[in-house]
Amino acid sequence: MTLPAIPSPRKRRVTPETMAGAGIALTLPKVTVKSVAESLGVSIVAIYNNIDDLCALKALVAEEILRRWSPPLPGDDEPMDDALLTLASAMRELVHSNPGIAEYLIGLTPSSIDAIRMADVVQTRYRRRYDLTPKQATWAVITVVEHAIALAEIVYNDARRDREYDDAIAARTDLDTLPGAYDTIDRGPDGMFLWSMRTVVVGTLTLIAAPDFEQA
């Protein structure tokens, strides 16, 4: 008697890892249940068998992006203002390299497990390195990160074209102040971003050093 052949187990194509990888390749704004299913060559049902809804799918992708990213931590001899500027630049690069991640970062919830754990690691390093209180470390890091995300997403990006009109604005005789503020130095989006972030950093460090900060 010949026993029926036992079919070899099929390799599971839909896993959190494969869905996250497909989502990263698509970029967050293009992640849908259908687009991920098509990317993996499976049915929509196969995706829903592994995820609750689209929000959960996007969160899965965003969390994997952050797991693959290493935030810069302050060096042993690095001044705090320099460390915060380095962190700001890294956040800008993260935002520009991963469309849609900014929206996720500004809306973290308790379910954003890895993202919140990463934030705690960064803030703990600042607290220990610069002998800060938990409130000082958290306020400093979050303030700088939030401004860096906002500037990267909205202001200092590849779509910014205002420098093209500097000469025309500087030449206007109907304006009292703006023409005198324009110079011939083209700092580029990188330089302008750091210029703005330096203002944020200086203000943040002044604020957390105030005697009444802990009561604020």
C-alpha positions in Angstrom: 0.0 0.0 0.0 1.4 3.3 -1.0 0.8 6.1 1.4 -0.1 9.5 -0.1 2.8 11.9 -0.3 2.9 14.5 2.5 3.0 17.9 0.9 6.0 19.9 1.9 5.2 22.9 4.0 5.0 26.2 2.0 7.2 29.0 3.1 5.0 31.6 4.7 5.2 34.7 2.6 3.2 37.0 4.8 4.9 37.9 8.1 5.4 41.1 10.0 8.9 41.3 8.6 7.8 40.8 4.9 5.0 43.3 5.3 7.2 45.9 6.9 9.9 45.4 4.2 7.3 45.8 1.4 5.9 48.9 3.1 9.3 50.5 3.4 10.0 49.9 -0.3 6.6 51.5 -1.2 7.1 54.4 1.3 4.5 55.1 4.0 2.2 57.4 1.9 1.7 54.6 -0.6 1.1 51.9 1.9 -2.3 50.3 1.6 -3.5 46.8 2.3 -3.8 46.3 -1.5 -0.4 47.8 -2.4 1.4 45.6 0.2 -0.5 42.5 -0.9 0.4 43.2 -4.6 4.0 43.8 -3.6 4.1 40.4 -1.8 2.1 38.6 -4.5 -0.6 37.6 -2.1 -4.3 38.3 -1.6 -5.7 41.1 0.5 -7.2 38.5 2.8 -3.7 37.2 3.5 -2.6 40.6 4.7 -5.7 41.0 6.9 -5.0 37.6 8.4 -1.8 39.1 9.9 -2.8 42.7 10.6 -5.9 44.4 12.1 -6.3 47.3 9.8 -4.5 49.9 7.7 -3.4 52.0 10.7 -1.8 48.9 12.2 -0.1 48.1 9.0 1.4 51.6 8.7 2.5 51.5 12.3 4.2 48.2 11.6 6.1 49.8 8.7 7.0 53.0 10.6 8.3 51.0 13.6 10.5 48.9 11.3 11.9 52.1 9.8 12.9 53.3 13.3 14.3 50.0 14.2 16.7 50.2 11.2 17.7 53.7 12.2 20.3 54.6 14.9 19.9 58.0 16.4 23.2 59.8 17.2 24.0 59.9 20.9 26.2 62.5 22.6 29.9 61.7 22.7 31.8 61.7 26.0 33.4 65.1 25.2 30.7 66.6 23.0 29.1 69.9 24.1 25.3 69.6 24.5 24.5 72.2 21.9 26.6 70.4 19.3 25.0 67.1 20.2 21.5 68.5 19.8 22.4 70.0 16.4 23.7 66.7 15.3 20.5 65.0 16.5 18.5 67.6 14.6 20.4 67.0 11.4 19.9 63.2 11.8 16.1 63.7 12.3 16.0 65.8 9.1 17.7 63.1 7.1 15.4 60.5 8.6 12.4 62.5 7.5 13.7 63.2 4.0 14.7 59.6 3.5 11.4 58.1 4.7 8.4 60.0 3.4 5.5 59.8 5.9 7.6 59.1 9.0 7.2 62.7 10.2 3.5 62.2 10.6 4.0 59.0 12.6 6.6 60.6 14.9 4.4 63.5 15.9 1.6 61.1 16.8 3.2 58.5 19.0 1.0 56.5 21.3 1.6 53.9 24.0 1.4 51.3 21.2 4.5 52.8 19.5 6.6 50.5 21.6 9.9 50.6 19.8 9.7 54.3 19.0 9.1 55.3 22.6 11.8 52.9 23.8 14.3 54.6 21.4 13.2 58.0 22.6 13.9 56.9 26.2 17.4 55.6 25.3 18.3 59.0 23.7 16.9 61.0 26.6 18.6 58.8 29.2 22.0 59.3 27.5 21.5 63.1 27.6 20.4 62.9 31.2 23.5 61.0 32.3 26.0 62.7 30.0 25.0 66.2 31.0 23.8 65.6 34.5 20.2 66.6 33.8 17.0 65.9 35.5 14.5 63.7 33.7 12.4 66.7 32.9 15.4 68.7 31.5 16.6 65.8 29.4 13.1 65.1 28.0 12.2 68.7 27.3 15.5 69.4 25.6 15.4 66.4 23.3 11.7 66.5 22.5 11.8 70.3 21.8 14.7 70.0 19.4 13.4 66.8 17.7 9.9 68.3 17.2 11.3 71.5 15.6 13.7 69.5 13.4 10.8 67.3 12.2 8.6 70.3 11.4 11.4 72.3 9.6 12.4 69.2 7.6 8.9 68.3 6.6 7.6 71.8 5.8 10.3 74.4 5.4 13.8 73.2 4.5 13.3 70.6 1.9 14.0 70.1 -1.8 10.8 72.0 -2.8 12.0 75.2 -1.1 12.7 77.8 -3.8 12.5 81.2 -2.0 16.2 81.9 -2.4 15.5 82.4 -6.2 13.7 85.6 -5.4 16.2 87.2 -3.0 17.6 89.7 -5.4 14.1 90.8 -6.5 13.0 91.3 -2.9 16.3 93.1 -1.9 15.8 95.5 -4.8 12.2 96.6 -3.8 12.1 100.2 -2.7 8.6 100.0 -1.2 9.8 97.8 1.6 11.5 99.2 4.8 13.1 96.2 6.5 13.2 93.1 4.3 15.7 94.4 1.7 18.3 95.2 4.4 18.0 91.7 5.8 19.0 89.9 2.6 22.6 89.2 1.9 24.5 87.5 -0.9 25.4 84.4 1.0 23.6 81.3 -0.2 23.6 79.0 2.8 21.5 76.4 1.0 18.8 74.4 2.8 21.3 72.6 5.0 22.8 75.9 6.3 19.4 77.5 6.8 18.2 74.5 8.6 21.1 74.5 11.0 20.7 78.3 11.4 17.1 77.9 12.5 17.9 74.9 14.7 20.7 76.7 16.4 18.2 79.3 17.6 16.0 76.5 18.9 18.9 74.9 20.7 20.1 78.1 22.3 16.6 78.9 23.6 16.0 75.4 24.8 19.3 75.2 26.8 18.5 78.6 28.3 15.1 77.5 29.3 16.0 74.3 31.0 18.8 76.0 32.9 16.4 78.6 34.4 16.1 78.3 38.3 12.3 77.8 38.1 12.3 75.3 35.2 11.3 72.3 37.3 8.2 74.2 38.5 7.2 75.4 35.0 
